[in-house]
Amino acid sequence: MAVVVAATAIVLTAVGASQAAANGTGTTLSGTFLDGATYLIQVPAGWNGTLLLYSHGYVTPGSPNPAEDVGDPLTGQWLLDHGYALAGSSYATTGWAIEQAIPDQIATLDTFSAQVGTPTRTIAWGHSLGGMITAGLLQTHPDRFAAALPMCGVLAGGVGAWNEALDSAFSIQQLLGQGTGLQVVHIANPFLNLVLAEQLLSVAQSTSQGRARIALAAALGDVPGWFDPASPEPAATDYATQELNQFQWETQVDGPFIFFLRAELEARAGGNPSWNTGVNYEKQLDNSIDLAEVKALYADAGLSLDADLATLRSAPRISADPNAVDYLTRNIVYNGHLDGKPVLTLHTTGDGLVQNQHEQAYRSVVQDAKDQQLLRQTFVHRAGHCTFTPAETISALQALVQRVDTGKWKTSPEALNTAAAALGPALNTATPSFLDFEPAPFLRPYDPGAH
């Protein structure tokens, strides 16, 4: 199913545009579109003809939302020093802004062409929600890009991602919050709902039975048992540490999305886009990366896993609002067609917000579209969401550029680690950690053609 987002409604105005070419350092352009989005463009004096269009991640409503053209300043300076032009927009809104981001990013390309010139080639790249937008840009406007680098992206698509989040939230509601008024969809008061969820999780964490149930909720979303990027990955049977790390993910990162920010999405979509009708939670757990942990913690707590799964099985299920599903499908679900353009993805193995299994979901649709030869997926052995070093980011981008230039992939972990190390200590804020890795199947894949 092709998803097309039109950019024709955006009219450009170069409000506040500025140039800094006189001192020979290059040109910086900034301005505002009529929809309120701002843009930022940086062109080095020795531009090599390649433009990198950066898509930033999720911005919480109410937070500052400046235009961004790179993920971190060290990476940005290296790229400018090596001749790359950078561009990106703020998007007209915060939150789940796919609907606004894609046309605003295309408008940024149009502005670049009008004020700087036509690039020899344009590469899309971005982090997190921006990784999702990056893949969406290639799908909706393949003629504008030579390649794409989605990093830590929501590549299972919006419907699958929020369905999987619902599974964890539903488990918390049914096993920890029955009778408390905790809401998982149609959230009336997001702030108080999140406070309640945090309280329930904190109380549960104080008992072995509660910790087992937190582990089950985490398992239904494939949340990894590794949280701190500076810490080593817990041993395979260190279930207590794994659960503590999952508790940190659920309370510090995932909880705000599933119990608070879901309301922003539902307001955009005009209803609830998620469902668990027909979901078999026994099967979901059997397929989870956390199955062994859950079984061990339930046994240690003297708690019946079968009884809790029966509670989930018998609980009233949640149906989606069809129009909201349609909205989230448009914003966005992937069809797997890469239109002859190489795509390299980058993900940490210990990402508990956008799990590495998103990469399996994306690869699956690309394989169904018979475009797998254009896709390579790389993984960094580290906890955290988008916790790549500048050196890892640059080496991945260099590998993608090499693929565009030569038609050949050079993306083995050894090659990427060597390339990252060669960039020097300033860019290697941690040891290069690319590795061979095979993500498990995404638990809640969504194919709009099958629904």
N, C-alpha and C positions, 0 to 999 in steps of 0.2 A: 504494500500500500504506500504510494508516494505521498509525502507530506510537502506541501508547497506553501511558503509564507511570502506574501507580497511585500515589497519595500516601496512601492510607488507612492504611498500616502505620505511619506516623509519628505518635506521640503527643507532644503538646507539654508542655513543662514550663518555666516561666519562671524558670529558675535564674539568679540574679544579675541580674535585671531592675533597671534603674535609670531614674529620671526626672529631668529637669533643667528643669522648666517654671517653677519658682518665680521665676526672675529674668527671665522674659519672653523668653528667647532661643529657646524651643522645648522639645521633648521628645526625649530619647534613650532608646531601649529596647534592651537586649541580653539574651541568654539562650542556653540550650542545649537542643536537642532530645534526645530519648531515644536517637537514633542517634549522638549525639556531635557533630553539626553545631551550630555557633553561628550566631546571627543578629544583625544590627545594623539598627536603624531610627532615622532622624532625621526629626523633624517640626518645621518652623519654626512660630513663633508665628502667623504670618499664612498658614497653609497654604491653597493655592489649590484643594485637592481632588484634584490630580493626584499619583499615586504613580509613581515610577520604580523598577522592580525591576531591580537591577544583577546581572549574572552575571559573575564574575571568570574569568580565564583559567587555563591549566594551572599547577598547582603541583607541582613535582618532589617525589616521595616523600622524606620526611625533612626537608623544609623547613617553616618555620612556615606555618600555614594559618588566619589569622584571617578572620572575616567581613568582607566588603567591601561597601559600598553605593554606591561611585562609583570611577571609574578614577584620578582624581587630585584632590588637595585644592583646587586652584584652580577646577576645574569644579564640585566639590561645593559650595564656598562660594557660588559664583555662583548655583547652582540653589537652595540654601537661602534665599539673600537674595531670590530672586525667587519664593518661595512653594512650591517643589516639595518634596514629601516623598521621602526616599530610603530604600531597603531592600535588603538582600541577605544571603545566608548564606555560610558557609565551605564547604559541602557536607561530608558525613560522612567522605569520604576524599579523598586527594590523587590525582594521576595522572589517567588518562582517566576522570573521575568522572561521566560523563553519567548513568549509572544512578542515582547518588545525588543529583546536582545537581537534576534536574527535580523530584522529590518534595520535596527540601529547600527549593527556591525556592517551590513552591506552599504548603508549610507556613509559610514566611515571610509569604506573603500572608494566610494564615488567621490568623496571629498579629497581623498589622497590623489586620485587620478586628475581631478580638476585643478588642484593647487600645487601638486608636486610633479606629477607625470604618471604614465602608465608603468607599473612594475614589470620587470621581466617575468617574474613569477610571484605568486602570493601563497604563503603557507599559513593555514589556520592552526592556532594552538590555544590551549586554555586549561585551567584547573577546575576540578570539581563540577559545579553547575556549568562553569565555563568549558570544561571538557565535554559535557553534554551538548552545549551550544556549538562547540567546534565540530563535533560529528554531525550536528544538525545543519550547520552551514554547508558542509560538504554535500549532504543529502539534498538540501533544498536549492543550492546554487553551485552545482559542481563546475560550471563553466568559469567561476571566479577564482578557483583554487587549483594549485598544482599538487598539493598534498595536505595532510592534516596530522596533528599530534595532540590527541585528547589525553590529558593527564588526570589521573584519579577521577575519571569521568563517570557520570551516572548513565552508563552505557547499556543497562538493561531497559532503559526507557522509563518515562515517568510513571506509567501505569504499574509496571512490575515493581518499581522501586517503592512506591507508596503502598502497594498491596503487601509487600514483604514487611514494611514498617508496621502496617496494621496487624500483622500476625503477632509481632512482639507486644504491641500495645494491648491487643485483645487478651493475650495470656496474662499480662500484668493486671488488667482490669478484672478478669475472672478469678484469678488465683490469689491476688493480693488486695483487690479493691472492691470486692462485691459489697453492695450496699452503701458505698461511700459517695456515690455520685460521680466517680471518675468517668470522663467521656473520652471516647476514642474517635468518634466522628461527630459532625455537627456540634462542634465545641462552642458552647455559648459564651464562656468567659475564659479565654485562653490562659491568662496569667494565673488565675486561681486554680485552673485545671492542672497547670504545670506544678504549682506549689503542692497540690494534693498528691500528684504522682511522685514528686521528690520525697515527700513525707512517707508515703507508702513504701517506697524502695528503701529508704533509710531504716525504717522499722524492720523490714524484712531482712536487711543485711545483718541485723543483730542476732539472728537465730539460724541454726543449721537448716531448719525447714524453709525459712525464707530465702536463704542463699541458694538452696536447691531450686526453688521456684524462679529466682532471678536467672539462674543458669538456663532453665528451660525456656524462659522468655527470650533470652539472648540466642539460644540455639535455633529458635524458630525464625530468627533473622540472620543466622550465620555470623553473629558478632564474634570476632576473634578474642581470645583470652590474653591479649597483649595490648597495652595502652601507651606506655611511656616510650617514646623513640630513643631515649638515652639508656634504656634498660635492655638487657638480653631477653630474648624470647623465653618464656617459662618452659620448663621441661614438659614433655608430652603428658606426663602423669601428675604434674603439679596442679591438680584441679583447684585447690584452694586459691592459689595465686591467679589462675585463669579466671575464676569467678570474681575475685576482687577487681581484676582489670575490666571485666564485663560490667560490673557495677559502676565503675568509673565512666565507661562509655555511656551506659544508660542514663546516668544522672547528669553528666557534664556535657555530653555532646548529642546523643541520640534523643534523649528525653525532650529537650526543647523543640526538636522537630516534630516528634510524633504526638506530643501532648499540647503544644503551643502553636508552632508555626503551621501545622496542618490547617488551622483556621484561615490563614492567609490564602492558602491554596484553594480551599473550598469557596472562599469569597470570590476568587478569580473564576473558578470553574462553574460557579452557580450551583454548587451542591457537592455531595461526597463522591469522589471518583474511585473509591476503593471498595472491595468486597471480600468476604471469606465464605460465601455460599459455595458449598461443594468442596471445601478444602478439608483434606484428611490430615489432621495434625500428627497422628501416629506416623504416617508416611513422611510428613515434613521432617519430623525428628529423626527418623531412620536415615534420611538423606543429609542431615546436618553434619557439619564438621565438628560439632560439639557433642555428639551423641555419647561418646564414652564418658566425658565429663559429667553430663547430666545423670547418667546411670549411676556413676560412682557417688555423686553428691546426694542423690536420693537415697541410696543404700546407707550412706554414712548418717543421714538424718533420720533413718527409720521411717521414711515417708514412702507412700505407695505412688510410684510413677503412673501405674495403670489407672489409679483412681483420679489423679489430676488430669490425665489425658481424657478420661471419661467425662470429667467436668467440662473440659473444652469441647468435647464431642457433642454434649447435650445442651450447651449454652445456645441461646438464640443467636442466629447468624446475622450478619450485616450485609445488606444489599447496596449496590451502587446506584447512583442517579445516572441514567444513561447519557444525558446531556453533559454531565461532568466528565464521564469517561471519554466522550468524544473530544472534549476540550483538552484533556490531558493526553489523549492520543495524538492530537495535533501538536502538542507542546511538551514532549515529543516522543514518538516511538519510531524505531529504526526499521528500514526495509532491507538493509544489508547490501544495497547496491552502491558500489564505490566509484562507478563511472570512470574506470581506468586510472584513478588517482590513488597513490600509495598512502596507507594510513599506518602509523606506528602509535601504539598505546603504551602508557607508562602507569604503573600502579605499585603501591607498597603492598606487601603481603599481609601486614597487620593493620589494615584500615577498617575501623569499626563503624564509620559513618557511611562510606560508599565501599562496600565489601569487594574484595578482589574477584568474587564470583560474577560481578557485573561484566568482567572481561569475557567470561565463558558465554554469557548470554549474547554479547555483541558478536563474538566469533561465530556463534551458532547461526545467527541470521545472515552473516556474511557468507558462511559456507552454503547456506540454502540458496543464496543469490549467485553462487558459483564464482565469487570474487575473492576466495581465500588467498590466492597468490598475491594479492595486493595488500594483505594485512599481516603485520607482525605485532606481537605483544611482548612487552618487557616488564620485568618485575624487580623491585628492590626489596631486599630483606630488611624490613624496618617496620616498627609500629608507627601509627599515626596516619592522619589523613593529609595527603599531599606533602609529606615530609621528605621531599627529595632535596639533595644538596644542589647548589648551583652547578657543580661539576657534572652531576648525574643528569640534570636537565639539559645542559649544553651538549653533553655527549650523545644523548638521545636525539636531540635536534640535528646534530651533525650527521648521525646515522641516517636520518630521514632525508636530509639534503643530499647525502651521497647516493641514496636510492633514487632520488629524482635525477641526479646528474648521470649516474651510470647504469641504472636499471637493475642494480644488484643490491641485495640486502647484506649488511654486515652488522648483525645485531646479537651475536652470541654474548653471553654474560662476560666472557673473557675479553672480548674485543671492547665492550662498553666500559668495563672496569679499567682496562688499560688506557682507553681514551680519557676517562674521567680523571684518573691519577695524573696523567700528563698535563692536565690543566693547572696543576700546582696547588699548594696548601691554602691559598686564600679562597679558592673556590670549592675546596674539599673540606667543608665544615664537619664532615664525618667521613669515615672510610667508605670508598665506593663499594656498593653492596648489591650489584646486579646478580641474579642467580637464575638457574633453571627452575621453573615453577609451573605447575599445572593446576589452575584453579578448579575447585569442585563445581558441579552444576549449580547454577542459580536456582534458588528454591521456588521462585514464583514467576517464571517466564510468561510474557504476554504477547500473543500473536493476534493482532486485530483481525486478521483474515480468518481466524478460527472461532471468533466470538460474534 
